[in-house]
């Protein structure tokens, strides 16, 4: 499983939404590994640019750079140069006006017994909600996600080290 983490060249921090998703990775890694499944993140920025952010956030999941390759654009985690110039990027299986060159996504691959690799699944945009365990809990409470009045649904999300401390209940 490859999570396309929005962290482009020259960025100081990763996307808040992708960081929110990544916060959910750590606890499940041993369980996935027990089922012979690997989960990694990939970003378009060079490795040295996002490693300090990974350390700051305390994440230990494998995180790779696709910098200098076409991997992210090939799997719609980054816009293709020609599309970016026209301000229309293929994302979530259609051309759309996207305000950024990096987009979140998930791609799944399998390697067969002879070493061939096949792309078996991809999901983008709100299709990634199922990766966010916090949403499952918020959906259980009377207030729900409480995002209706926000301009963007995940506008309230912060990097986990940027929330104001609240008193314990």
Secondary structure by P-SEA (a helix, b strand, c coil): cccccccccccccccaaaaaaaaacccaaaaaaaacbbbbbbbcccccccaaaaaaaccccbbbbcccccccccccccccaaaaaaccccccccccccccccccbbbbbbbcccccccccccccccccccccaaaaaaaaccccccccccccccccccccccccccccc
